Amino acid sequence: MRLRTCVQLREAGYPEAAVPISALIIDAQDSIQLQAIAVELDIFLAERVMSRKDDGPTIESANP
């Protein structure tokens, strides 16, 4: 449920989600930690961070 909520908040893109998501950065599950970090980066960076199941988060640039 935490992972699903994190993904939904990431897709919504609300800056207000930064504070509640920050608590998930220290979650016991690595997948939730990585998703929370990706959400925080998406909120504060101009470039969108894409997460992968195998590699963890990577940065995707619109202009190569």
mmCIF file of the N, C-alpha and C atoms, coordinates in Angstrom:
data_MODEL
# 
_entry.id   MODEL 
# 
loop_
_atom_site.group_PDB 
_atom_site.id 
_atom_site.type_symbol 
_atom_site.label_atom_id 
_atom_site.label_alt_id 
_atom_site.label_comp_id 
_atom_site.label_asym_id 
_atom_site.label_entity_id 
_atom_site.label_seq_id 
_atom_site.pdbx_PDB_ins_code 
_atom_site.Cartn_x 
_atom_site.Cartn_y 
_atom_site.Cartn_z 
_atom_site.occupancy 
_atom_site.B_iso_or_equiv 
_atom_site.pdbx_formal_charge 
_atom_site.auth_seq_id 
_atom_site.auth_comp_id 
_atom_site.auth_asym_id 
_atom_site.auth_atom_id 
_atom_site.pdbx_PDB_model_num 
ATOM 1   N N  . MET A 1 1  ? 0.822  -1.185 0.000   1.00 0.00 ? 1  MET A N  1 
ATOM 2   C CA . MET A 1 1  ? 0.000  0.000  0.000   1.00 0.00 ? 1  MET A CA 1 
ATOM 3   C C  . MET A 1 1  ? 0.875  1.262  0.000   1.00 0.00 ? 1  MET A C  1 
ATOM 4   N N  . ARG A 1 2  ? 1.992  1.220  0.742   1.00 0.00 ? 2  ARG A N  1 
ATOM 5   C CA . ARG A 1 2  ? 2.870  2.399  0.779   1.00 0.00 ? 2  ARG A CA 1 
ATOM 6   C C  . ARG A 1 2  ? 3.476  2.663  -0.597  1.00 0.00 ? 2  ARG A C  1 
ATOM 7   N N  . LEU A 1 3  ? 3.859  1.587  -1.272  1.00 0.00 ? 3  LEU A N  1 
ATOM 8   C CA . LEU A 1 3  ? 4.457  1.738  -2.594  1.00 0.00 ? 3  LEU A CA 1 
ATOM 9   C C  . LEU A 1 3  ? 3.444  2.290  -3.585  1.00 0.00 ? 3  LEU A C  1 
ATOM 10  N N  . ARG A 1 4  ? 2.229  1.761  -3.563  1.00 0.00 ? 4  ARG A N  1 
ATOM 11  C CA . ARG A 1 4  ? 1.180  2.225  -4.469  1.00 0.00 ? 4  ARG A CA 1 
ATOM 12  C C  . ARG A 1 4  ? 0.869  3.705  -4.233  1.00 0.00 ? 4  ARG A C  1 
ATOM 13  N N  . THR A 1 5  ? 0.795  4.104  -2.966  1.00 0.00 ? 5  THR A N  1 
ATOM 14  C CA . THR A 1 5  ? 0.528  5.507  -2.630  1.00 0.00 ? 5  THR A CA 1 
ATOM 15  C C  . THR A 1 5  ? 1.666  6.398  -3.099  1.00 0.00 ? 5  THR A C  1 
ATOM 16  N N  . CYS A 1 6  ? 2.881  5.935  -2.928  1.00 0.00 ? 6  CYS A N  1 
ATOM 17  C CA . CYS A 1 6  ? 4.045  6.699  -3.369  1.00 0.00 ? 6  CYS A CA 1 
ATOM 18  C C  . CYS A 1 6  ? 4.017  6.912  -4.887  1.00 0.00 ? 6  CYS A C  1 
ATOM 19  N N  . VAL A 1 7  ? 3.698  5.867  -5.614  1.00 0.00 ? 7  VAL A N  1 
ATOM 20  C CA . VAL A 1 7  ? 3.613  5.966  -7.077  1.00 0.00 ? 7  VAL A CA 1 
ATOM 21  C C  . VAL A 1 7  ? 2.500  6.931  -7.496  1.00 0.00 ? 7  VAL A C  1 
ATOM 22  N N  . GLN A 1 8  ? 1.372  6.863  -6.844  1.00 0.00 ? 8  GLN A N  1 
ATOM 23  C CA . GLN A 1 8  ? 0.259  7.758  -7.180  1.00 0.00 ? 8  GLN A CA 1 
ATOM 24  C C  . GLN A 1 8  ? 0.606  9.214  -6.895  1.00 0.00 ? 8  GLN A C  1 
ATOM 25  N N  . LEU A 1 9  ? 1.266  9.476  -5.784  1.00 0.00 ? 9  LEU A N  1 
ATOM 26  C CA . LEU A 1 9  ? 1.679  10.850 -5.484  1.00 0.00 ? 9  LEU A CA 1 
ATOM 27  C C  . LEU A 1 9  ? 2.729  11.340 -6.472  1.00 0.00 ? 9  LEU A C  1 
ATOM 28  N N  . ARG A 1 10 ? 3.580  10.431 -6.913  1.00 0.00 ? 10 ARG A N  1 
ATOM 29  C CA . ARG A 1 10 ? 4.582  10.800 -7.921  1.00 0.00 ? 10 ARG A CA 1 
ATOM 30  C C  . ARG A 1 10 ? 3.909  11.187 -9.237  1.00 0.00 ? 10 ARG A C  1 
ATOM 31  N N  . GLU A 1 11 ? 2.931  10.393 -9.655  1.00 0.00 ? 11 GLU A N  1 
ATOM 32  C CA . GLU A 1 11 ? 2.233  10.672 -10.905 1.00 0.00 ? 11 GLU A CA 1 
ATOM 33  C C  . GLU A 1 11 ? 1.426  11.963 -10.823 1.00 0.00 ? 11 GLU A C  1 
ATOM 34  N N  . ALA A 1 12 ? 0.901  12.269 -9.637  1.00 0.00 ? 12 ALA A N  1 
ATOM 35  C CA . ALA A 1 12 ? 0.117  13.496 -9.459  1.00 0.00 ? 12 ALA A CA 1 
ATOM 36  C C  . ALA A 1 12 ? 1.004  14.725 -9.535  1.00 0.00 ? 12 ALA A C  1 
ATOM 37  N N  . GLY A 1 13 ? 2.231  14.622 -9.044  1.00 0.00 ? 13 GLY A N  1 
ATOM 38  C CA . GLY A 1 13 ? 3.173  15.722 -9.154  1.00 0.00 ? 13 GLY A CA 1 
ATOM 39  C C  . GLY A 1 13 ? 2.907  16.900 -8.234  1.00 0.00 ? 13 GLY A C  1 
ATOM 40  N N  . TYR A 1 14 ? 2.241  16.689 -7.132  1.00 0.00 ? 14 TYR A N  1 
ATOM 41  C CA . TYR A 1 14 ? 1.951  17.781 -6.206  1.00 0.00 ? 14 TYR A CA 1 
ATOM 42  C C  . TYR A 1 14 ? 3.173  18.103 -5.355  1.00 0.00 ? 14 TYR A C  1 
ATOM 43  N N  . PRO A 1 15 ? 3.632  19.357 -5.323  1.00 0.00 ? 15 PRO A N  1 
ATOM 44  C CA . PRO A 1 15 ? 4.766  19.724 -4.470  1.00 0.00 ? 15 PRO A CA 1 
ATOM 45  C C  . PRO A 1 15 ? 4.473  19.515 -2.984  1.00 0.00 ? 15 PRO A C  1 
ATOM 46  N N  . GLU A 1 16 ? 3.197  19.565 -2.609  1.00 0.00 ? 16 GLU A N  1 
ATOM 47  C CA . GLU A 1 16 ? 2.818  19.371 -1.214  1.00 0.00 ? 16 GLU A CA 1 
ATOM 48  C C  . GLU A 1 16 ? 3.101  17.948 -0.735  1.00 0.00 ? 16 GLU A C  1 
ATOM 49  N N  . ALA A 1 17 ? 3.321  17.035 -1.651  1.00 0.00 ? 17 ALA A N  1 
ATOM 50  C CA . ALA A 1 17 ? 3.580  15.638 -1.297  1.00 0.00 ? 17 ALA A CA 1 
ATOM 51  C C  . ALA A 1 17 ? 5.000  15.433 -0.785  1.00 0.00 ? 17 ALA A C  1 
ATOM 52  N N  . ALA A 1 18 ? 5.862  16.424 -0.914  1.00 0.00 ? 18 ALA A N  1 
ATOM 53  C CA . ALA A 1 18 ? 7.266  16.274 -0.533  1.00 0.00 ? 18 ALA A CA 1 
ATOM 54  C C  . ALA A 1 18 ? 7.436  15.925 0.948   1.00 0.00 ? 18 ALA A C  1 
ATOM 55  N N  . VAL A 1 19 ? 6.679  16.572 1.818   1.00 0.00 ? 19 VAL A N  1 
ATOM 56  C CA . VAL A 1 19 ? 6.841  16.325 3.256   1.00 0.00 ? 19 VAL A CA 1 
ATOM 57  C C  . VAL A 1 19 ? 6.373  14.925 3.654   1.00 0.00 ? 19 VAL A C  1 
ATOM 58  N N  . PRO A 1 20 ? 5.159  14.493 3.276   1.00 0.00 ? 20 PRO A N  1 
ATOM 59  C CA . PRO A 1 20 ? 4.766  13.135 3.665   1.00 0.00 ? 20 PRO A CA 1 
ATOM 60  C C  . PRO A 1 20 ? 5.633  12.044 3.023   1.00 0.00 ? 20 PRO A C  1 
ATOM 61  N N  . ILE A 1 21 ? 6.091  12.261 1.803   1.00 0.00 ? 21 ILE A N  1 
ATOM 62  C CA . ILE A 1 21 ? 6.918  11.268 1.115   1.00 0.00 ? 21 ILE A CA 1 
ATOM 63  C C  . ILE A 1 21 ? 8.293  11.154 1.771   1.00 0.00 ? 21 ILE A C  1 
ATOM 64  N N  . SER A 1 22 ? 8.798  12.239 2.333   1.00 0.00 ? 22 SER A N  1 
ATOM 65  C CA . SER A 1 22 ? 10.129 12.204 2.942   1.00 0.00 ? 22 SER A CA 1 
ATOM 66  C C  . SER A 1 22 ? 10.220 11.169 4.067   1.00 0.00 ? 22 SER A C  1 
ATOM 67  N N  . ALA A 1 23 ? 9.129  10.880 4.728   1.00 0.00 ? 23 ALA A N  1 
ATOM 68  C CA . ALA A 1 23 ? 9.133  9.861  5.786   1.00 0.00 ? 23 ALA A CA 1 
ATOM 69  C C  . ALA A 1 23 ? 9.394  8.466  5.223   1.00 0.00 ? 23 ALA A C  1 
ATOM 70  N N  . LEU A 1 24 ? 9.076  8.246  3.945   1.00 0.00 ? 24 LEU A N  1 
ATOM 71  C CA . LEU A 1 24 ? 9.268  6.925  3.335   1.00 0.00 ? 24 LEU A CA 1 
ATOM 72  C C  . LEU A 1 24 ? 10.706 6.666  2.905   1.00 0.00 ? 24 LEU A C  1 
ATOM 73  N N  . ILE A 1 25 ? 11.554 7.685  2.944   1.00 0.00 ? 25 ILE A N  1 
ATOM 74  C CA . ILE A 1 25 ? 12.951 7.511  2.538   1.00 0.00 ? 25 ILE A CA 1 
ATOM 75  C C  . ILE A 1 25 ? 13.684 6.581  3.499   1.00 0.00 ? 25 ILE A C  1 
ATOM 76  N N  . ILE A 1 26 ? 13.220 6.475  4.728   1.00 0.00 ? 26 ILE A N  1 
ATOM 77  C CA . ILE A 1 26 ? 13.859 5.584  5.700   1.00 0.00 ? 26 ILE A CA 1 
ATOM 78  C C  . ILE A 1 26 ? 13.037 4.310  5.937   1.00 0.00 ? 26 ILE A C  1 
ATOM 79  N N  . ASP A 1 27 ? 12.183 3.970  4.991   1.00 0.00 ? 27 ASP A N  1 
ATOM 80  C CA . ASP A 1 27 ? 11.360 2.757  5.102   1.00 0.00 ? 27 ASP A CA 1 
ATOM 81  C C  . ASP A 1 27 ? 12.243 1.515  5.109   1.00 0.00 ? 27 ASP A C  1 
ATOM 82  N N  . ALA A 1 28 ? 11.731 0.446  5.666   1.00 0.00 ? 28 ALA A N  1 
ATOM 83  C CA . ALA A 1 28 ? 12.485 -0.806 5.765   1.00 0.00 ? 28 ALA A CA 1 
ATOM 84  C C  . ALA A 1 28 ? 12.663 -1.492 4.412   1.00 0.00 ? 28 ALA A C  1 
ATOM 85  N N  . GLN A 1 29 ? 11.754 -1.277 3.473   1.00 0.00 ? 29 GLN A N  1 
ATOM 86  C CA . GLN A 1 29 ? 11.829 -1.934 2.162   1.00 0.00 ? 29 GLN A CA 1 
ATOM 87  C C  . GLN A 1 29 ? 12.565 -1.034 1.166   1.00 0.00 ? 29 GLN A C  1 
ATOM 88  N N  . ASP A 1 30 ? 13.546 -1.619 0.482   1.00 0.00 ? 30 ASP A N  1 
ATOM 89  C CA . ASP A 1 30 ? 14.347 -0.863 -0.474  1.00 0.00 ? 30 ASP A CA 1 
ATOM 90  C C  . ASP A 1 30 ? 13.525 -0.295 -1.617  1.00 0.00 ? 30 ASP A C  1 
ATOM 91  N N  . SER A 1 31 ? 12.542 -1.056 -2.111  1.00 0.00 ? 31 SER A N  1 
ATOM 92  C CA . SER A 1 31 ? 11.741 -0.586 -3.246  1.00 0.00 ? 31 SER A CA 1 
ATOM 93  C C  . SER A 1 31 ? 10.962 0.678  -2.875  1.00 0.00 ? 31 SER A C  1 
ATOM 94  N N  . ILE A 1 32 ? 10.499 0.755  -1.639  1.00 0.00 ? 32 ILE A N  1 
ATOM 95  C CA . ILE A 1 32 ? 9.765  1.938  -1.198  1.00 0.00 ? 32 ILE A CA 1 
ATOM 96  C C  . ILE A 1 32 ? 10.724 3.108  -1.031  1.00 0.00 ? 32 ILE A C  1 
ATOM 97  N N  . GLN A 1 33 ? 11.914 2.845  -0.497  1.00 0.00 ? 33 GLN A N  1 
ATOM 98  C CA . GLN A 1 33 ? 12.917 3.896  -0.361  1.00 0.00 ? 33 GLN A CA 1 
ATOM 99  C C  . GLN A 1 33 ? 13.277 4.491  -1.719  1.00 0.00 ? 33 GLN A C  1 
ATOM 100 N N  . LEU A 1 34 ? 13.532 3.622  -2.709  1.00 0.00 ? 34 LEU A N  1 
ATOM 101 C CA . LEU A 1 34 ? 13.898 4.099  -4.044  1.00 0.00 ? 34 LEU A CA 1 
ATOM 102 C C  . LEU A 1 34 ? 12.776 4.899  -4.689  1.00 0.00 ? 34 LEU A C  1 
ATOM 103 N N  . GLN A 1 35 ? 11.544 4.443  -4.533  1.00 0.00 ? 35 GLN A N  1 
ATOM 104 C CA . GLN A 1 35 ? 10.406 5.166  -5.098  1.00 0.00 ? 35 GLN A CA 1 
ATOM 105 C C  . GLN A 1 35 ? 10.242 6.524  -4.413  1.00 0.00 ? 35 GLN A C  1 
ATOM 106 N N  . ALA A 1 36 ? 10.431 6.579  -3.091  1.00 0.00 ? 36 ALA A N  1 
ATOM 107 C CA . ALA A 1 36 ? 10.321 7.840  -2.360  1.00 0.00 ? 36 ALA A CA 1 
ATOM 108 C C  . ALA A 1 36 ? 11.403 8.821  -2.795  1.00 0.00 ? 36 ALA A C  1 
ATOM 109 N N  . ILE A 1 37 ? 12.607 8.329  -3.007  1.00 0.00 ? 37 ILE A N  1 
ATOM 110 C CA . ILE A 1 37 ? 13.687 9.194  -3.491  1.00 0.00 ? 37 ILE A CA 1 
ATOM 111 C C  . ILE A 1 37 ? 13.360 9.719  -4.883  1.00 0.00 ? 37 ILE A C  1 
ATOM 112 N N  . ALA A 1 38 ? 12.835 8.857  -5.747  1.00 0.00 ? 38 ALA A N  1 
ATOM 113 C CA . ALA A 1 38 ? 12.457 9.282  -7.097  1.00 0.00 ? 38 ALA A CA 1 
ATOM 114 C C  . ALA A 1 38 ? 11.361 10.345 -7.053  1.00 0.00 ? 38 ALA A C  1 
ATOM 115 N N  . VAL A 1 39 ? 10.391 10.195 -6.150  1.00 0.00 ? 39 VAL A N  1 
ATOM 116 C CA . VAL A 1 39 ? 9.321  11.194 -6.014  1.00 0.00 ? 39 VAL A CA 1 
ATOM 117 C C  . VAL A 1 39 ? 9.907  12.520 -5.578  1.00 0.00 ? 39 VAL A C  1 
ATOM 118 N N  . GLU A 1 40 ? 10.768 12.503 -4.573  1.00 0.00 ? 40 GLU A N  1 
ATOM 119 C CA . GLU A 1 40 ? 11.379 13.747 -4.098  1.00 0.00 ? 40 GLU A CA 1 
ATOM 120 C C  . GLU A 1 40 ? 12.176 14.411 -5.215  1.00 0.00 ? 40 GLU A C  1 
ATOM 121 N N  . LEU A 1 41 ? 12.938 13.637 -5.973  1.00 0.00 ? 41 LEU A N  1 
ATOM 122 C CA . LEU A 1 41 ? 13.703 14.209 -7.075  1.00 0.00 ? 41 LEU A CA 1 
ATOM 123 C C  . LEU A 1 41 ? 12.787 14.796 -8.146  1.00 0.00 ? 41 LEU A C  1 
ATOM 124 N N  . ASP A 1 42 ? 11.697 14.095 -8.452  1.00 0.00 ? 42 ASP A N  1 
ATOM 125 C CA . ASP A 1 42 ? 10.748 14.600 -9.442  1.00 0.00 ? 42 ASP A CA 1 
ATOM 126 C C  . ASP A 1 42 ? 10.139 15.931 -9.001  1.00 0.00 ? 42 ASP A C  1 
ATOM 127 N N  . ILE A 1 43 ? 9.908  16.066 -7.718  1.00 0.00 ? 43 ILE A N  1 
ATOM 128 C CA . ILE A 1 43 ? 9.297  17.297 -7.211  1.00 0.00 ? 43 ILE A CA 1 
ATOM 129 C C  . ILE A 1 43 ? 10.271 18.467 -7.324  1.00 0.00 ? 43 ILE A C  1 
ATOM 130 N N  . PHE A 1 44 ? 11.551 18.228 -7.028  1.00 0.00 ? 44 PHE A N  1 
ATOM 131 C CA . PHE A 1 44 ? 12.505 19.324 -6.921  1.00 0.00 ? 44 PHE A CA 1 
ATOM 132 C C  . PHE A 1 44 ? 13.415 19.521 -8.134  1.00 0.00 ? 44 PHE A C  1 
ATOM 133 N N  . LEU A 1 45 ? 13.454 18.584 -9.059  1.00 0.00 ? 45 LEU A N  1 
ATOM 134 C CA . LEU A 1 45 ? 14.289 18.718 -10.251 1.00 0.00 ? 45 LEU A CA 1 
ATOM 135 C C  . LEU A 1 45 ? 13.448 19.059 -11.472 1.00 0.00 ? 45 LEU A C  1 
ATOM 136 N N  . ALA A 1 46 ? 14.074 19.727 -12.434 1.00 0.00 ? 46 ALA A N  1 
ATOM 137 C CA . ALA A 1 46 ? 13.385 20.049 -13.682 1.00 0.00 ? 46 ALA A CA 1 
ATOM 138 C C  . ALA A 1 46 ? 13.274 18.816 -14.576 1.00 0.00 ? 46 ALA A C  1 
ATOM 139 N N  . GLU A 1 47 ? 14.245 17.898 -14.470 1.00 0.00 ? 47 GLU A N  1 
ATOM 140 C CA . GLU A 1 47 ? 14.231 16.680 -15.268 1.00 0.00 ? 47 GLU A CA 1 
ATOM 141 C C  . GLU A 1 47 ? 13.531 15.572 -14.494 1.00 0.00 ? 47 GLU A C  1 
ATOM 142 N N  . ARG A 1 48 ? 12.711 14.805 -15.169 1.00 0.00 ? 48 ARG A N  1 
ATOM 143 C CA . ARG A 1 48 ? 11.955 13.730 -14.531 1.00 0.00 ? 48 ARG A CA 1 
ATOM 144 C C  . ARG A 1 48 ? 12.848 12.512 -14.286 1.00 0.00 ? 48 ARG A C  1 
ATOM 145 N N  . VAL A 1 49 ? 12.702 11.902 -13.143 1.00 0.00 ? 49 VAL A N  1 
ATOM 146 C CA . VAL A 1 49 ? 13.460 10.701 -12.783 1.00 0.00 ? 49 VAL A CA 1 
ATOM 147 C C  . VAL A 1 49 ? 12.587 9.494  -13.073 1.00 0.00 ? 49 VAL A C  1 
ATOM 148 N N  . MET A 1 50 ? 13.122 8.546  -13.807 1.00 0.00 ? 50 MET A N  1 
ATOM 149 C CA . MET A 1 50 ? 12.382 7.337  -14.135 1.00 0.00 ? 50 MET A CA 1 
ATOM 150 C C  . MET A 1 50 ? 12.959 6.206  -13.293 1.00 0.00 ? 50 MET A C  1 
ATOM 151 N N  . SER A 1 51 ? 12.100 5.466  -12.608 1.00 0.00 ? 51 SER A N  1 
ATOM 152 C CA . SER A 1 51 ? 12.599 4.345  -11.809 1.00 0.00 ? 51 SER A CA 1 
ATOM 153 C C  . SER A 1 51 ? 12.415 3.048  -12.582 1.00 0.00 ? 51 SER A C  1 
ATOM 154 N N  . ARG A 1 52 ? 13.342 2.145  -12.367 1.00 0.00 ? 52 ARG A N  1 
ATOM 155 C CA . ARG A 1 52 ? 13.295 0.819  -12.982 1.00 0.00 ? 52 ARG A CA 1 
ATOM 156 C C  . ARG A 1 52 ? 13.308 -0.207 -11.873 1.00 0.00 ? 52 ARG A C  1 
ATOM 157 N N  . LYS A 1 53 ? 12.716 -1.349 -12.117 1.00 0.00 ? 53 LYS A N  1 
ATOM 158 C CA . LYS A 1 53 ? 12.673 -2.388 -11.088 1.00 0.00 ? 53 LYS A CA 1 
ATOM 159 C C  . LYS A 1 53 ? 14.061 -2.950 -10.789 1.00 0.00 ? 53 LYS A C  1 
ATOM 160 N N  . ASP A 1 54 ? 14.913 -3.064 -11.801 1.00 0.00 ? 54 ASP A N  1 
ATOM 161 C CA . ASP A 1 54 ? 16.205 -3.719 -11.622 1.00 0.00 ? 54 ASP A CA 1 
ATOM 162 C C  . ASP A 1 54 ? 17.311 -2.767 -11.191 1.00 0.00 ? 54 ASP A C  1 
ATOM 163 N N  . ASP A 1 55 ? 17.309 -1.541 -11.725 1.00 0.00 ? 55 ASP A N  1 
ATOM 164 C CA . ASP A 1 55 ? 18.461 -0.655 -11.575 1.00 0.00 ? 55 ASP A CA 1 
ATOM 165 C C  . ASP A 1 55 ? 18.302 0.407  -10.510 1.00 0.00 ? 55 ASP A C  1 
ATOM 166 N N  . GLY A 1 56 ? 17.087 0.715  -10.095 1.00 0.00 ? 56 GLY A N  1 
ATOM 167 C CA . GLY A 1 56 ? 16.863 1.864  -9.224  1.00 0.00 ? 56 GLY A CA 1 
ATOM 168 C C  . GLY A 1 56 ? 16.595 3.087  -10.075 1.00 0.00 ? 56 GLY A C  1 
ATOM 169 N N  . PRO A 1 57 ? 16.529 4.275  -9.484  1.00 0.00 ? 57 PRO A N  1 
ATOM 170 C CA . PRO A 1 57 ? 16.182 5.467  -10.244 1.00 0.00 ? 57 PRO A CA 1 
ATOM 171 C C  . PRO A 1 57 ? 17.279 5.900  -11.201 1.00 0.00 ? 57 PRO A C  1 
ATOM 172 N N  . THR A 1 58 ? 16.876 6.390  -12.361 1.00 0.00 ? 58 THR A N  1 
ATOM 173 C CA . THR A 1 58 ? 17.791 7.008  -13.313 1.00 0.00 ? 58 THR A CA 1 
ATOM 174 C C  . THR A 1 58 ? 17.148 8.292  -13.789 1.00 0.00 ? 58 THR A C  1 
ATOM 175 N N  . ILE A 1 59 ? 17.965 9.226  -14.253 1.00 0.00 ? 59 ILE A N  1 
ATOM 176 C CA . ILE A 1 59 ? 17.438 10.507 -14.715 1.00 0.00 ? 59 ILE A CA 1 
ATOM 177 C C  . ILE A 1 59 ? 17.215 10.440 -16.219 1.00 0.00 ? 59 ILE A C  1 
ATOM 178 N N  . GLU A 1 60 ? 16.049 10.884 -16.632 1.00 0.00 ? 60 GLU A N  1 
ATOM 179 C CA . GLU A 1 60 ? 15.705 10.918 -18.049 1.00 0.00 ? 60 GLU A CA 1 
ATOM 180 C C  . GLU A 1 60 ? 15.638 12.374 -18.471 1.00 0.00 ? 60 GLU A C  1 
ATOM 181 N N  . SER A 1 61 ? 16.392 12.739 -19.463 1.00 0.00 ? 61 SER A N  1 
ATOM 182 C CA . SER A 1 61 ? 16.438 14.112 -19.937 1.00 0.00 ? 61 SER A CA 1 
ATOM 183 C C  . SER A 1 61 ? 15.568 14.249 -21.190 1.00 0.00 ? 61 SER A C  1 
ATOM 184 N N  . ALA A 1 62 ? 14.857 15.364 -21.285 1.00 0.00 ? 62 ALA A N  1 
ATOM 185 C CA . ALA A 1 62 ? 14.032 15.614 -22.451 1.00 0.00 ? 62 ALA A CA 1 
ATOM 186 C C  . ALA A 1 62 ? 14.888 15.994 -23.653 1.00 0.00 ? 62 ALA A C  1 
ATOM 187 N N  . ASN A 1 63 ? 16.002 16.672 -23.422 1.00 0.00 ? 63 ASN A N  1 
ATOM 188 C CA . ASN A 1 63 ? 16.917 17.084 -24.485 1.00 0.00 ? 63 ASN A CA 1 
ATOM 189 C C  . ASN A 1 63 ? 18.216 16.297 -24.352 1.00 0.00 ? 63 ASN A C  1 
ATOM 190 N N  . PRO A 1 64 ? 18.492 15.394 -25.306 1.00 0.00 ? 64 PRO A N  1 
ATOM 191 C CA . PRO A 1 64 ? 19.714 14.555 -25.185 1.00 0.00 ? 64 PRO A CA 1 
ATOM 192 C C  . PRO A 1 64 ? 20.992 15.353 -25.252 1.00 0.00 ? 64 PRO A C  1 
# 
